Amino acid sequence: MTNFDCQPLGDQAVLLTFGQIIDETVHGNIQQALQAIQAANFPWVIDIVPSYTTVCVYYDVVQIALMDNHLPYKFVVDSLLALNIVKSTERHTSIIEIPVLYGGEDGPDLSYVASYCGLTEDDVILRHTSREYKVHMLGFLPGFPYLSGLDETIAIPRKEVPSALVRAGSVGIAGQQTGIYPLDSPGGWQIIGRTTLPLFDVTKTPPNTIQAGDTIKFVAIRGDIND
C-alpha cells in the first residue's frame, strides 16, 4: 500500500503525487517521503524536490545501468515502493522565528494591504504574527520559502504591476500565501515587512536557512534595518 502515485518526468526523474489539494495530510505525507528517501541514501539519487502536492526524484541513469539490468524508471519506482513510505516516521522540527520590521520603508505595501482587507496596519501585523507557517517548498529564488497557514482575512492578490526591485529579506503576501525574498529581485507580492535574517548563503552547507518541512513564526520587531 502506498500513499502516492508515480509517473515519469522526462527520462531522468519520477514524480510522486500525494494529492490534488494543499492540506496538512498531504504535507505530512510529503515530509515522510522526503525523510524516507534521504535516509535510504540511494547512490543514484541526484536531487529530491518537494512541492505542495508532489515530490520529484531526479536520478542518474548511468549509475542505475551499472547496478541493474532493469529499465531505470522501473528500477527507481520499485526502489521507492520498497521503502514503504506510508509508514515512515513523521519529521519533527522546531519553530524557526523570523524577526520582521513591519511597515514604513521596509513594508511599503502594509497600508494598502490593511485598506484592502478593511483592517488597521496593527491588525494585519497581529494576524500575520499570530500564526505558525509550514514551509511547503522552496522556489522562484534560491531559498524562497512558500508558506501555508496565512490568516484568510489578510489574503490579498498579487500586484497587477510587479515591482522592479524587492529587497532581500522582504516579507510578502500573495493570495493565501506568504513568503520571504532571500535575494534582491523583481517581484509581485505585497510587501508588508522585512527581516535581516539571511535565508541563502552559497558558502554554507546547506545554503538555505529554511528547509521544506520546517515550521516558522514571524515576530514583530522595532528599530531600523540596515542594509
Secondary structure, 3 states (H helix, E strand, C coil): CCCCEEEECCCCEEEEECCCCCCHHHHHHHHHHHHHHHHHCCCCEEEEEECCCEEEEEECHHHHHHHCCCCHHHHHHHHHHCCCHHHCCCCCCCEEEEEEEECHHHCCCHHHHHHHHCCCHHHHHHHHHCCCEEEEEECCCCCCEEEECCCHHHCECCCCCCEEEECCCEEEEEECEEEECCCCEEECCEEEEECCCCCECCCCCCCECCCCCCEEEEEECCCCCCC
